[in-house]
């Protein structure tokens, strides 16, 4: 079972790293990558785990996609990031979803803080976090009119990098599980 988990997380990592390259270069995660990768994730799980495996991949994809869709609605990320995490979850499988989401969030947070620090905008970024929190408490998931991913004057992180880091860390955690057994 550990070998299959490594196959799944390796496939997720490969897809996410390729997407990160696109995101760095063009600030987009292309549908021509996420679409076929989603089908490949379902096919891989079907081939290795039958219909149950494919259902597992579909549920993992849905779980990851829903979580990130909420951030998309709130103006915190682009649609390509939502599709990419859904694909990564589909490849990684349902048992990996919690750790994948946690590692991705930690990587994204660390990268965002590093970006703010190196651009000399840490104070502004921390102030914006408070502003966004107050906005969402009052307005729900509605995107802030100025502090959102579509505003090019705001610091924006190509989030596919964080998703790739989350996938690689999830794979590393799976390797650690295999060594211990």
N, C-alpha and C positions, 0 to 999 in steps of 0.2 A: 504493500500500500504506500509506503514511503517513496518508493521509486516512481509510482504514478504521480504522487503529489509533487515530486521534483520536476517531472515532465510538465505538469500543469503550470507550476510557478515559473519554470524556465520559459515556457511559451508566453506567459503573461509579461515577463521581463523583456523578452525579445521585442514583442509588439510595442511595449511602452517606451523602450529605448529608441526604437525607430521613430515613434511619434514625437519623442522629445527632440530629436534632431530636426524634424519638420517644424515643431513649435519654436525652436530657437531661431531657425532660419526665416520662417515666414509668419510667425505668430498665429499659426493655424494648425489644427490636427485634421488632416484630410479624411473625408468620408471614404475615399478610395482605399484608405488603410483600415479604418475602424469597421467598415461594413464586411469586407472579406475576413478580417480577423475574428469578428463575432461569429460568422459562419464556421470558421476554422475551430473556434473554441467549442461550439456545439458539436461539430463533427468529431473532434478529438475525444470529447467526453463520451459521445455515442460509441465510438470505436473501442474505447478502453473500458467503458462502464455500462454499455447498453443504454436502454431508454431511461433507466434510473440515473445513470451518469449524465445524460443530456438534460434531464429535468434539474439535476443538481446545478449544472452550469447555468441554465436559464434562470433559476432562482437566485443564484449568486450574482448574476448580471443584473437582475432586477433590483436586488437589495442595494448593490453599490450605486446603480444608476439613480435610484430614488433618493438616496442620501445626498448625492452630488447635485441632483436636480433642484433640491431645496436651496442650495447655495447659488445655483444658476438663477433661480427666481429672485433671490435676494440681491442679485447684481454682483456676486462675488467671483464668478468664473464664467467661462464661455461654454457654449454647447459642445464643442469638441472635447473639452475636458470631461464633461458628463459622459459622452459616448465612450471615451477612452477608459474611464474607470469602470464602466459597465462591461467593456470587453475584457479588461484585466481581471475583474471579478469572475466573469464567465470562464476564463482560462483557469484561474486559480482554484475555483470551486468554493462551495458554500462553507466548508470548514475553515477556509483561509480568509473569509470576508472580514471578520472582526480585526484580525491582526493587519490585514492589508489596509483597511481604512485607518487604523490607528497609526501605522507606520507612515502612510501617505500624509496624514494630517500633521504628524510631528515633523516630517521632512519639509512639508510646505511652510509650516510655521517658522522653522529654523531658517529656511531659505529666504522667507519674507523679511525676517529680522536682519539677516545678513545684508540683503539688498538695501534695506532702509539705512542700515549703519554705513555701508560703503558709499551710498549716494548722499550721505549727510542729511538724511531726512527722518531720523529716528523720532525726534520730538513730534514732528508733524504726523508721522505714522501712528504713534501712540495716541495722539489727540484724535486722529481720525477713527481709531478703533472705538474710543468712547462715543464719538459722534454717531457712528454706525450703530452701535449697541442701543443708544437712546432712540435712534430713528426706528430700528426694528421693533423695539418695545412698543412704540406708539403706532407704527404703520404695518406691523407684521412683516411678511416676506417681500413687500414692495421694495424695489431697489431704491437706494438713496439717489436723489436727483443729480448729485455731483460726484459723490465718492462711490464709483462703481467701475467695473472692469471695462466698460465702453469709453470711459473718459481717458483720453490719451495723455492728459497732463498728470494723472495719478501714476504712482509706481505700479507697474504690472509685472507679475512673474509669469514666465511661460510654465504653467502649472503641470504640463506633461513631464517636466523634469522631476517634480515632486512625486508624481504617479509612478514614474520609472524607479525612483529611489524607493518608494513604498513596495513596489514589486520585488526589487532586488533584496531589500531587507526581509521581506516575507520569504523569499527563496533561501536566504541565509538562515533564517529561523528554521525552515524545513530541513536544511542540511544538518543543522545542529540536532534536530530531533532524530535524524537518521543515524548520526554518529553515536548518540546515546543509547540506541537500541541494539 
